[in-house]
Amino acid sequence: ETRLMYVRNKSMPTLPNFPAPWLILGTWCDFSAAFYLPGVAPRTFRYGDKVELKVNKLTSVHTQMPLDYYALKFCKPPGEIEQATENLGEFLSGDRIENSPYQLFMEQDQFCKVLCEVYLKANDVAALTAVIEEEYHHNWIIDNLPAASIVDSEQYIITAYAGGFPVGYRDRKSTYLFNHVNIIVEYHPLDDGSRVVGFYVCYRVPVVLLEIRSARRWSHSR
């Protein structure tokens, strides 16, 4: 049996094309129930334990230049931004893993929370627009598992297990920022607690609670 934690946001703002301050709301919801590096043991969480969501550098298939997550004006954690190296491999590969403001707790559902309010100046809008045009992706991590992304359109639903999820997208007229997300953490109950076996981010629609019978990570597909 495996259950979930779920985080949800709905609206998608259009980045303005004029040099005026712009308010961005970062919101989320949470529903409870990459690469996975061999040899790194998953953590056992007990009820109510904080489940840390960490952020890695932004990456793009169109450029070899990763960007520090907080170089852009995303919601920041209270206090200091702390760098956390998960393992030697990530250190050698140049990953920059840092804490985030998301507050997730094992087996505790949360719904529709505002993460922060950020006012964007003209240079902030320009930086985000450039990153979206280059198709940069977020790379989030929970307990050494990278976030899989769920792409939900009118034609299909796809789950991607590598590459993170996009900062936003651009059509012929406007640039859009994905600042509302649904976060799903799947966990498997054990005698002494629970282990995270899946981590998904959906940036379009809510995701329902699922029950997974296997304790193996990524042992199922959507």
N, C-alpha and C positions, 0 to 999 in steps of 0.2 A: 504494500500500500504506500502510495506517495501522494502528498498533498501540496498545496501551493500558498504563496504569498503574492499579492497582486497590487499594482500601483497604476493609477489611471489618470490621464489628462485628455481633454477633448479638443480645444480650439487650436487653430494653426494660424498664427499671425503672418501677414504679408509685410516684408521689410519695406519701409518707405523709401522713395527715391528722392527725398528732399532732406536738407540738413537741419532737421529739427529733432529735439529730444523725443525718444520713443520708449514707451513703457512695455516691458516684456514680463509676463507672468510665467514663472516656472511652476507647474503643478504636477501632482502625481497621486496615484492610488495604489493600494497593496492588497493582494489576495493570498492567504496562506493555506494550507492544508497540512580562436581559441583553440583553443587547444587545451586539452587537458594534459598536463605534463606528467608522464609516468614517474613514479617514485615519490611524488608529493602527496602525502596522506591527506585525505579530506578531514575536516574538523567535525567533531560531534557537538551539536548544539542542543541545549536543553530549552524547555519552554521559556519564552521571554528573553532569551539571549539575543544580544544585538547581532544582526547579520550584516557585516560591513559590505557596502557597495563601494568599490574603488574604481577610479577612472585612470585609463592609460592615455598615451598620446593620441591625438587625432591623426589618421592616416588616409592617404588617397592613392588609388591605382594610377593616377595621372601624374604624380610627382613623387620623387624619392625623399621629399622633405617632410617628416612628421612634425606636428605642431604640439607644443605644450597645451594641455587641456585648458588651463586657466589663463593662457595668453589671450583668449577671447572672453567676452563678458558673460560667462555662464554663472549660475548660482554657486556661491562658494560656501564651504562649511564654516560654522561659527568658530572663532578663534583662528589659529594658524592652519595653513595648508601643510600637511605632513606628507613626506615622501616615504613610501613603504616598498621595499624590495621583497617580492614574494619568494624568490629563489635565485640561485647563482645564474641559471640560464637566462632569466629575465635581465639580470644585471649586465651580463656579457652582451646581450642583444641590444642594449641601450634603451630598454623600456623605461618609462618614467611613470610609475604607478603612485597615485596620490589618493588621499581620502576625499570623500564627497559629503554633501549635506544631507543625503538621503538617510532616513531613520527607519530601518527595517528590523523587525523582531520575530524570532522564530514562533510559528504557529499563531501569529496575531495578524488578522486581516485589517487593512486600512483602506479607506476610500476617499478619493477626490480631495487631496490636500494641496494647498498652495505652498510651493517650496520657497519661493522668494519673489520679490518684485525688483526688476532691474530697469533703470532708465538708460536708454541707448542714445549716445550722441552720434553725430554724423560719422565720425571716424569709426565708432563701434559698428554701425550699420554697414559701412564700407568693408570692414574686416570680415564680418559674417557673410556678406554677399560674395566676397572673393572666395572664401572657404567653401561655400555652397556651390559656386560655379566650378570649383576644382573637384567637386564630389568627395569632400572629406567625410570620414565616418567616425562616429564615437566608438570607443573600445572600452566597455565596462566589464568589471570582473567581480564575481562573488565566490569566495572560497576557492580560488584558483580556476574557476570556470568562467570563460568569456561569455558574454551575452550572445545568444542566438537572436536573430531578428525575425519577426513575423510580419510579412508584407501582405496586406489585405487590400485588394482592389475589387472593382466591380467584376473583373474577369476571372480572378484566381486568388488563392491564398498560398503563399510560399513561406516556408521556414528555412532560413539560411543559417548555417552553423559556423560560418567563418566570415571575417570581414567587418564585423560590427554592424552598425546601422547609421544611416545618413544624418548629417546635421540638418539638412533640409533639401529642397529641390527648387528648380527653376523651370518655368514654362516660358512661352513666348512673350508674356507681358510682365510677369512679376517673379519675385524671389520669395520663397516660403521657408519659414523656420519651424522645425519640429520641436516645439517647447512643451508639448503635453505627451506623456507616455504612459503606457500600461506596463508595469513590471510584474513578471510572474516568476516566482521561485518555487521549484518543485523540491519536495523533501521526502525522505524515506524514514519512517519511524523505526527506531531500534530499542533494545531493552534499556539502554543508558542514555537515550536522547534521540536526535534525528540528524541525518546527513543530507546536505544539498546534493541533488542529483540532476538538476536542470535549472537553467536561468534564461529567461526570454524577455525581450522587449518588443512590445507591439506599439507602433506609433500611429495607428489608425482607429482601431475598434477595441472595445472591452473583450477580455478573454475569460471563458468560464472556468470554474473550478474542475480540476481533473483528478482522477485517482490512478496512480501508477503502481502496478504490482511488483515490479522489479526494482531492486536496490542499485542496479548498475547504472552508471551515469550515461546519459544519451542512449539508453537502451531501447528507446521507442522513437517514433517519428510522428509528426502532425500532418 
